Amino acid sequence: MGLKERRARERRARRKQILDVARRLLFEDGLRAASINRIAREAELGVGTLYFYYRNKEEIFAELQAEGLDLLRARIERDLAAAAGPADRLRRAAAAILAFSRENRDYFDVIDCFLSAPRILFEPTLKSEVDRHGTKIIQLVAALVADGQERGAFTPRVVPRDFAVLFVAAVHGLTHYRKLETTVLEGAGFDQVFRRAVDHLVDSLSVRV
C-alpha cells in the first residue's frame, strides 16, 4: 500500500472514530452535551486534531443526520421487496417509517431535531448535503406513485413528487401521535389510527371504477 492510500485509510478511520463518539454522546445526552471539547476528549484527541477532520460540530451533526436518513431509506427499500402491488408498496413504506421510528429512536430523534431548525443548525452547504439525502426518500416514494400510475392503479391527476412530499410529511408527523395514546388517542389504539390514516392517503390515489 502506497503512502497516499495509507493516509486516506487513516483519515477515514479517524473520521469514523470521531463520528462514533459524537453519535454516542448525541444519543445518550442530547445535542447540547455533544460539544467539540467533549467529543475530542472522549475520542482521546486534541481539539486541534478534531478540527483537522471537521470544521465544526455542525459538520459532524450533518454527517450523522445524513447517516440516519440513509438508514431510513434502506429500511424502506428492504420492506418494499415483499410488496404485492402499488398500494401495498405505499403502505409498506409508511409501515417502514413507523418501524424505524420505534427501532431506531435515537436516529429518528436526531432527524427530528435537525428538521425542526435546519437553517439555524446548518449553513447552506451543509443543509444542501443533508437535503440531498432526504430527497432520496421523497424520490423513492414519488417513484412508487409514478409506477402505480403507469400500472393504472393510481389516478394520473396527481403529481408524484407533490404526493410524495405530502405522504412522507404526513407519515412522519403521525409517528409522533403514539405519544398521545393515553390522552388524545385514549381508547383508539395508535397502530389502528396510523393504519387508517395511511389507508386514507393511499385510497386518495386509487382509480375509481
Phi, psi and omega in degrees: 000131181283170181299319180298314181294321180295319179294322179295319179294319179295323178295316178298318180296320180290321177296320177296319178301315180294315180297319180300317179292314181299319178298315180297315180296318180295317181290321185278320191236355177093175187300315185294328182286337185272065179277161178302316181300317183287321178301314180297316182298314184283341173273358181059046179231156171285152179301320179299323178294318180299318180293342176292330183262329179225136183292327182196175182289335178298324178294323176295314182293325177298321179293323177291323177298314179297322178300314179296318179296322178292323177294321178296315179298319179297322179295318179297312181299321180297316183286339179288341185300331183262008184290149185265341182182182184306311181295319179295326179298315180294319179296321179291326177297316178296316179297325179293321177296317178296315180298319179297320181296334180271316187275338179232054186302322181298312178297320181296321177294323177297315178301314179300315182302314184279335176291333185291330181208061187297325183286336178282320184278327187239134171286162191310318182295316179294318180299319179297322180292317177296317180300327179299320179288319178294325180297330179298327178290316177300316180297323179297312180293320178300322178294325177295319179294314180299320178296319178297325177293318180296328179278354180082010181273331182245148180298140179280356183284348182265138173277117186308315182293320179299315180294322180299319178298313178300315184297310182295318180297317181294314181295317178300316178295322180299327182301331183285343183285351175294339177289348184253019183299331182263002179235267184301321183259018182302126180085350183268326183083111186300315184300322179292317178298317180300312181298318180295319180296316178296320177301320178298317179296313181293317181297333179294342178270339189297141176284126179273125181271000000 
